[in-house]
Amino acid sequence: MSLEKKAFFNGISTRKIERLAKSLGIEGISASQVSKITKELGERTEEFRTRQLQAGYPFIWVDALYEKVRRNNLVVS
């Protein structure tokens, strides 16, 4: 499956690109220009997604349990 088809199935549609262009003040964009933009965005996204990570990236995993309890006939957090 081509990258453009994957991008389309994952939500990068020509209509979204047209709306984005209009929001940036670009009017009267042609279908071929929209197609070119979609293709370039797909290529850049794929490059970013498959890039090699050069350094370690520390992270903290936080997990919590939030319960409500009854205290003095009231439900409180």
N, CA, C and O atoms as a printed pandas DataFrame, in Angstrom:
     atom_number atom_name residue_name chain_id  residue_number  x_coord  y_coord  z_coord
0              1         N          MET        A               1    0.851   -1.172    0.000
1              2        CA          MET        A               1    0.000    0.000    0.000
2              3         C          MET        A               1    0.900    1.239    0.000
3              4         O          MET        A               1    1.866    1.307    0.761
4              5         N          SER        A               2    0.590    2.192   -0.832
5              6        CA          SER        A               2    1.419    3.394   -0.930
6              7         C          SER        A               2    1.255    4.255    0.312
7              8         O          SER        A               2    0.271    4.145    1.044
8              9         N          LEU        A               3    2.243    5.112    0.532
9             10        CA          LEU        A               3    2.226    6.009    1.686
10            11         C          LEU        A               3    1.024    6.940    1.635
11            12         O          LEU        A               3    0.421    7.232    2.667
12            13         N          GLU        A               4    0.668    7.414    0.430
13            14        CA          GLU        A               4   -0.483    8.300    0.313
14            15         C          GLU        A               4   -1.761    7.590    0.755
15            16         O          GLU        A               4   -2.607    8.186    1.422
16            17         N          LYS        A               5   -1.900    6.317    0.384
17            18        CA          LYS        A               5   -3.088    5.562    0.783
18            19         C          LYS        A               5   -3.113    5.367    2.295
19            20         O          LYS        A               5   -4.160    5.496    2.930
20            21         N          LYS        A               6   -1.931    5.049    2.874
21            22        CA          LYS        A               6   -1.860    4.910    4.326
22            23         C          LYS        A               6   -2.234    6.213    5.002
23            24         O          LYS        A               6   -2.985    6.219    5.978
24            25         N          ALA        A               7   -1.707    7.331    4.482
25            26        CA          ALA        A               7   -2.011    8.636    5.058
26            27         C          ALA        A               7   -3.509    8.912    4.970
27            28         O          ALA        A               7   -4.112    9.424    5.912
28            29         N          PHE        A               8   -4.104    8.565    3.820
29            30        CA          PHE        A               8   -5.539    8.782    3.650
30            31         C          PHE        A               8   -6.318    7.964    4.671
31            32         O          PHE        A               8   -7.215    8.490    5.330
32            33         N          PHE        A               9   -5.984    6.673    4.810
33            34        CA          PHE        A               9   -6.701    5.807    5.743
34            35         C          PHE        A               9   -6.481    6.235    7.190
35            36         O          PHE        A               9   -7.333    5.985    8.043
36            37         N          ASN        A              10   -5.353    6.874    7.477
37            38        CA          ASN        A              10   -5.070    7.328    8.834
38            39         C          ASN        A              10   -5.535    8.751    9.085
39            40         O          ASN        A              10   -5.284    9.292   10.161
40            41         N          GLY        A              11   -6.205    9.373    8.126
41            42        CA          GLY        A              11   -6.841   10.644    8.391
42            43         C          GLY        A              11   -6.264   11.853    7.687
43            44         O          GLY        A              11   -6.759   12.959    7.904
44            45         N          ILE        A              12   -5.237   11.704    6.849
45            46        CA          ILE        A              12   -4.726   12.845    6.101
46            47         C          ILE        A              12   -5.442   12.841    4.755
47            48         O          ILE        A              12   -4.985   12.223    3.794
48            49         N          SER        A              13   -6.563   13.537    4.705
49            50        CA          SER        A              13   -7.342   13.565    3.470
50            51         C          SER        A              13   -7.082   14.861    2.723
51            52         O          SER        A              13   -6.614   15.842    3.300
52            53         N          THR        A              14   -7.387   14.852    1.448
53            54        CA          THR        A              14   -7.206   16.056    0.646
54            55         C          THR        A              14   -8.117   17.172    1.149
55            56         O          THR        A              14   -7.747   18.345    1.084
56            57         N          ARG        A              15   -9.285   16.828    1.643
57            58        CA          ARG        A              15  -10.203   17.852    2.165
58            59         C          ARG        A              15   -9.616   18.531    3.397
59            60         O          ARG        A              15   -9.756   19.742    3.573
60            61         N          LYS        A              16   -8.950   17.738    4.256
61            62        CA          LYS        A              16   -8.322   18.332    5.438
62            63         C          LYS        A              16   -7.189   19.267    5.023
63            64         O          LYS        A              16   -7.004   20.326    5.623
64            65         N          ILE        A              17   -6.436   18.880    4.006
65            66        CA          ILE        A              17   -5.354   19.733    3.517
66            67         C          ILE        A              17   -5.937   21.015    2.927
67            68         O          ILE        A              17   -5.400   22.100    3.150
68            69         N          GLU        A              18   -7.021   20.899    2.184
69            70        CA          GLU        A              18   -7.669   22.094    1.620
70            71         C          GLU        A              18   -8.135   23.032    2.728
71            72         O          GLU        A              18   -7.938   24.244    2.636
72            73         N          ARG        A              19   -8.758   22.479    3.784
73            74        CA          ARG        A              19   -9.209   23.315    4.905
74            75         C          ARG        A              19   -8.028   23.970    5.610
75            76         O          ARG        A              19   -8.095   25.139    5.993
76            77         N          LEU        A              20   -6.942   23.208    5.780
77            78        CA          LEU        A              20   -5.746   23.760    6.406
78            79         C          LEU        A              20   -5.196   24.922    5.584
79            80         O          LEU        A              20   -4.848   25.968    6.131
80            81         N          ALA        A              21   -5.119   24.733    4.271
81            82        CA          ALA        A              21   -4.621   25.792    3.390
82            83         C          ALA        A              21   -5.492   27.041    3.503
83            84         O          ALA        A              21   -4.973   28.155    3.574
84            85         N          LYS        A              22   -6.805   26.861    3.520
85            86        CA          LYS        A              22   -7.715   28.008    3.642
86            87         C          LYS        A              22   -7.514   28.714    4.975
87            88         O          LYS        A              22   -7.551   29.943    5.043
88            89         N          SER        A              23   -7.299   27.934    6.041
89            90        CA          SER        A              23   -7.099   28.562    7.355
90            91         C          SER        A              23   -5.800   29.359    7.398
91            92         O          SER        A              23   -5.652   30.271    8.211
92            93         N          LEU        A              24   -4.853   29.010    6.512
93            94        CA          LEU        A              24   -3.594   29.745    6.420
94            95         C          LEU        A              24   -3.667   30.887    5.408
95            96         O          LEU        A              24   -2.670   31.564    5.154
96            97         N          GLY        A              25   -4.852   31.098    4.833
97            98        CA          GLY        A              25   -5.047   32.193    3.898
98            99         C          GLY        A              25   -4.738   31.843    2.455
99           100         O          GLY        A              25   -4.613   32.738    1.619
100          101         N          ILE        A              26   -4.612   30.568    2.146
101          102        CA          ILE        A              26   -4.319   30.125    0.779
102          103         C          ILE        A              26   -5.640   29.736    0.124
103          104         O          ILE        A              26   -6.258   28.740    0.499
104          105         N          GLU        A              27   -6.062   30.517   -0.843
105          106        CA          GLU        A              27   -7.329   30.266   -1.533
106          107         C          GLU        A              27   -7.058   29.688   -2.918
107          108         O          GLU        A              27   -6.001   29.928   -3.502
108          109         N          GLY        A              28   -8.005   28.935   -3.434
109          110        CA          GLY        A              28   -7.940   28.429   -4.795
110          111         C          GLY        A              28   -6.813   27.445   -5.042
111          112         O          GLY        A              28   -6.221   27.442   -6.122
112          113         N          ILE        A              29   -6.509   26.616   -4.069
113          114        CA          ILE        A              29   -5.453   25.620   -4.230
114          115         C          ILE        A              29   -5.972   24.503   -5.135
115          116         O          ILE        A              29   -7.108   24.052   -4.990
116          117         N          SER        A              30   -5.134   24.066   -6.065
117          118        CA          SER        A              30   -5.570   23.052   -7.028
118          119         C          SER        A              30   -5.472   21.659   -6.422
119          120         O          SER        A              30   -4.790   21.443   -5.421
120          121         N          ALA        A              31   -6.169   20.721   -7.053
121          122        CA          ALA        A              31   -6.149   19.334   -6.586
122          123         C          ALA        A              31   -4.734   18.759   -6.644
123          124         O          ALA        A              31   -4.342   17.987   -5.769
124          125         N          SER        A              32   -3.968   19.132   -7.671
125          126        CA          SER        A              32   -2.597   18.610   -7.779
126          127         C          SER        A              32   -1.703   19.182   -6.681
127          128         O          SER        A              32   -0.814   18.491   -6.183
128          129         N          GLN        A              33   -1.934   20.446   -6.299
129          130        CA          GLN        A              33   -1.162   21.031   -5.197
130          131         C          GLN        A              33   -1.505   20.350   -3.875
131          132         O          GLN        A              33   -0.618   20.082   -3.065
132          133         N          VAL        A              34   -2.768   20.073   -3.659
133          134        CA          VAL        A              34   -3.202   19.372   -2.450
134          135         C          VAL        A              34   -2.577   17.984   -2.411
135          136         O          VAL        A              34   -2.099   17.543   -1.366
136          137         N          SER        A              35   -2.580   17.298   -3.547
137          138        CA          SER        A              35   -1.989   15.974   -3.629
138          139         C          SER        A              35   -0.495   16.013   -3.300
139          140         O          SER        A              35    0.016   15.148   -2.589
140          141         N          LYS        A              36    0.200   17.030   -3.828
141          142        CA          LYS        A              36    1.632   17.177   -3.573
142          143         C          LYS        A              36    1.896   17.434   -2.088
143          144         O          LYS        A              36    2.814   16.852   -1.510
144          145         N          ILE        A              37    1.092   18.304   -1.471
145          146        CA          ILE        A              37    1.239   18.599   -0.050
146          147         C          ILE        A              37    1.005   17.338    0.780
147          148         O          ILE        A              37    1.765   17.048    1.704
148          149         N          THR        A              38   -0.052   16.588    0.447
149          150        CA          THR        A              38   -0.366   15.361    1.165
150          151         C          THR        A              38    0.778   14.368    1.064
151          152         O          THR        A              38    1.139   13.729    2.053
152          153         N          LYS        A              39    1.353   14.235   -0.130
153          154        CA          LYS        A              39    2.471   13.314   -0.338
154          155         C          LYS        A              39    3.682   13.744    0.492
155          156         O          LYS        A              39    4.305   12.913    1.153
156          157         N          GLU        A              40    4.017   15.030    0.462
157          158        CA          GLU        A              40    5.170   15.522    1.216
158          159         C          GLU        A              40    4.970   15.356    2.714
159          160         O          GLU        A              40    5.902   14.984    3.426
160          161         N          LEU        A              41    3.757   15.629    3.203
161          162        CA          LEU        A              41    3.479   15.418    4.624
162          163         C          LEU        A              41    3.619   13.952    5.004
163          164         O          LEU        A              41    4.160   13.625    6.060
164          165         N          GLY        A              42    3.135   13.086    4.150
165          166        CA          GLY        A              42    3.260   11.651    4.396
166          167         C          GLY        A              42    4.711   11.207    4.450
167          168         O          GLY        A              42    5.088   10.408    5.307
168          169         N          GLU        A              43    5.527   11.721    3.538
169          170        CA          GLU        A              43    6.946   11.368    3.517
170          171         C          GLU        A              43    7.654   11.867    4.775
171          172         O          GLU        A              43    8.440   11.139    5.381
172          173         N          ARG        A              44    7.378   13.096    5.160
173          174        CA          ARG        A              44    8.008   13.659    6.374
174          175         C          ARG        A              44    7.565   12.909    7.618
175          176         O          ARG        A              44    8.365   12.668    8.523
176          177         N          THR        A              45    6.287   12.537    7.664
177          178        CA          THR        A              45    5.780   11.778    8.808
178          179         C          THR        A              45    6.470   10.424    8.898
179          180         O          THR        A              45    6.849    9.985    9.984
180          181         N          GLU        A              46    6.631    9.770    7.763
181          182        CA          GLU        A              46    7.301    8.462    7.744
182          183         C          GLU        A              46    8.762    8.594    8.158
183          184         O          GLU        A              46    9.264    7.748    8.897
184          185         N          GLU        A              47    9.454    9.632    7.702
185          186        CA          GLU        A              47   10.840    9.862    8.112
186          187         C          GLU        A              47   10.927   10.051    9.617
187          188         O          GLU        A              47   11.807    9.478   10.260
188          189         N          PHE        A              48   10.040   10.833   10.183
189          190        CA          PHE        A              48   10.041   11.077   11.619
190          191         C          PHE        A              48    9.737    9.795   12.387
191          192         O          PHE        A              48   10.396    9.487   13.380
192          193         N          ARG        A              49    8.747    9.058   11.926
193          194        CA          ARG        A              49    8.309    7.856   12.611
194          195         C          ARG        A              49    9.370    6.767   12.630
195          196         O          ARG        A              49    9.460    6.010   13.596
196          197         N          THR        A              50   10.176    6.678   11.574
197          198        CA          THR        A              50   11.163    5.597   11.456
198          199         C          THR        A              50   12.588    6.050   11.750
199          200         O          THR        A              50   13.528    5.294   11.504
200          201         N          ARG        A              51   12.776    7.277   12.276
201          202        CA          ARG        A              51   14.121    7.789   12.544
202          203         C          ARG        A              51   14.782    6.988   13.670
203          204         O          ARG        A              51   14.107    6.374   14.496
204          205         N          GLN        A              52   16.103    7.011   13.683
205          206        CA          GLN        A              52   16.875    6.395   14.750
206          207         C          GLN        A              52   16.946    7.368   15.924
207          208         O          GLN        A              52   17.195    8.557   15.730
208          209         N          LEU        A              53   16.733    6.882   17.110
209          210        CA          LEU        A              53   16.883    7.710   18.294
210          211         C          LEU        A              53   18.322    7.593   18.769
211          212         O          LEU        A              53   18.812    6.491   19.019
212          213         N          GLN        A              54   18.995    8.721   18.893
213          214        CA          GLN        A              54   20.424    8.734   19.198
214          215         C          GLN        A              54   20.718    8.703   20.691
215          216         O          GLN        A              54   21.765    8.198   21.096
216          217         N          ALA        A              55   19.853    9.211   21.491
217          218        CA          ALA        A              55   20.138    9.319   22.921
218          219         C          ALA        A              55   19.068    8.598   23.726
219          220         O          ALA        A              55   17.996    8.264   23.221
220          221         N          GLY        A              56   19.393    8.368   24.999
221          222        CA          GLY        A              56   18.395    7.815   25.893
222          223         C          GLY        A              56   17.425    8.899   26.321
223          224         O          GLY        A              56   17.808   10.061   26.456
224          225         N          TYR        A              57   16.203    8.536   26.532
225          226        CA          TYR        A              57   15.175    9.486   26.933
226          227         C          TYR        A              57   14.550    9.007   28.239
227          228         O          TYR        A              57   13.718    8.100   28.240
228          229         N          PRO        A              58   14.958    9.623   29.355
229          230        CA          PRO        A              58   14.390    9.195   30.637
230          231         C          PRO        A              58   12.908    9.562   30.733
231          232         O          PRO        A              58   12.461   10.550   30.151
232          233         N          PHE        A              59   12.171    8.762   31.465
233          234        CA          PHE        A              59   10.761    9.059   31.675
234          235         C          PHE        A              59   10.359    8.553   33.054
235          236         O          PHE        A              59   11.026    7.705   33.647
236          237         N          ILE        A              60    9.276    9.084   33.537
237          238        CA          ILE        A              60    8.717    8.661   34.808
238          239         C          ILE        A              60    7.321    8.126   34.535
239          240         O          ILE        A              60    6.514    8.776   33.870
240          241         N          TRP        A              61    7.044    6.944   35.050
241          242        CA          TRP        A              61    5.722    6.348   34.909
242          243         C          TRP        A              61    4.982    6.585   36.220
243          244         O          TRP        A              61    5.433    6.149   37.279
244          245         N          VAL        A              62    3.865    7.263   36.150
245          246        CA          VAL        A              62    3.088    7.564   37.337
246          247         C          VAL        A              62    1.747    6.862   37.220
247          248         O          VAL        A              62    1.064    6.943   36.198
248          249         N          ASP        A              63    1.394    6.182   38.277
249          250        CA          ASP        A              63    0.111    5.494   38.300
250          251         C          ASP        A              63   -0.543    5.806   39.641
251          252         O          ASP        A              63    0.135    5.865   40.666
252          253         N          ALA        A              64   -1.832    6.003   39.637
253          254        CA          ALA        A              64   -2.513    6.352   40.880
254          255         C          ALA        A              64   -3.918    5.758   40.892
255          256         O          ALA        A              64   -4.507    5.458   39.854
256          257         N          LEU        A              65   -4.413    5.608   42.077
257          258        CA          LEU        A              65   -5.780    5.150   42.274
258          259         C          LEU        A              65   -6.516    6.255   43.014
259          260         O          LEU        A              65   -6.083    6.665   44.091
260          261         N          TYR        A              66   -7.592    6.735   42.475
261          262        CA          TYR        A              66   -8.341    7.846   43.025
262          263         C          TYR        A              66   -9.685    7.295   43.483
263          264         O          TYR        A              66  -10.491    6.853   42.665
264          265         N          GLU        A              67   -9.920    7.322   44.773
265          266        CA          GLU        A              67  -11.144    6.736   45.328
266          267         C          GLU        A              67  -11.970    7.775   46.068
267          268         O          GLU        A              67  -11.442    8.727   46.644
268          269         N          LYS        A              68  -13.262    7.571   46.038
269          270        CA          LYS        A              68  -14.166    8.373   46.872
270          271         C          LYS        A              68  -14.530    7.517   48.074
271          272         O          LYS        A              68  -14.729    6.308   47.958
272          273         N          VAL        A              69  -14.614    8.165   49.228
273          274        CA          VAL        A              69  -14.948    7.443   50.461
274          275         C          VAL        A              69  -16.070    8.176   51.186
275          276         O          VAL        A              69  -16.320    9.358   50.953
276          277         N          ARG        A              70  -16.732    7.447   52.064
277          278        CA          ARG        A              70  -17.779    8.050   52.863
278          279         C          ARG        A              70  -17.169    8.453   54.207
279          280         O          ARG        A              70  -16.621    7.621   54.931
280          281         N          ARG        A              71  -17.275    9.749   54.524
281          282        CA          ARG        A              71  -16.772   10.272   55.785
282          283         C          ARG        A              71  -17.841   11.166   56.394
283          284         O          ARG        A              71  -18.256   12.154   55.788
284          285         N          ASN        A              72  -18.281   10.813   57.591
285          286        CA          ASN        A              72  -19.326   11.576   58.291
286          287         C          ASN        A              72  -20.571   11.758   57.422
287          288         O          ASN        A              72  -21.115   12.858   57.325
288          289         N          ASN        A              73  -21.007   10.687   56.804
289          290        CA          ASN        A              73  -22.202   10.669   55.957
290          291         C          ASN        A              73  -22.059   11.504   54.684
291          292         O          ASN        A              73  -23.063   11.820   54.047
292          293         N          LEU        A              74  -20.838   11.866   54.301
293          294        CA          LEU        A              74  -20.577   12.579   53.050
294          295         C          LEU        A              74  -19.625   11.770   52.199
295          296         O          LEU        A              74  -18.740   11.099   52.729
296          297         N          VAL        A              75  -19.791   11.820   50.889
297          298        CA          VAL        A              75  -18.853   11.172   49.974
298          299         C          VAL        A              75  -17.817   12.210   49.597
299          300         O          VAL        A              75  -18.148   13.263   49.052
300          301         N          VAL        A              76  -16.552   11.907   49.890
301          302        CA          VAL        A              76  -15.460   12.840   49.611
302          303         C          VAL        A              76  -14.359   12.119   48.838
303          304         O          VAL        A              76  -14.270   10.891   48.853
304          305         N          SER        A              77  -13.536   12.898   48.172
305          306        CA          SER        A              77  -12.404   12.335   47.436
306          307         C          SER        A              77  -11.234   12.123   48.374
307          308         O          SER        A              77  -10.178   11.655   47.949
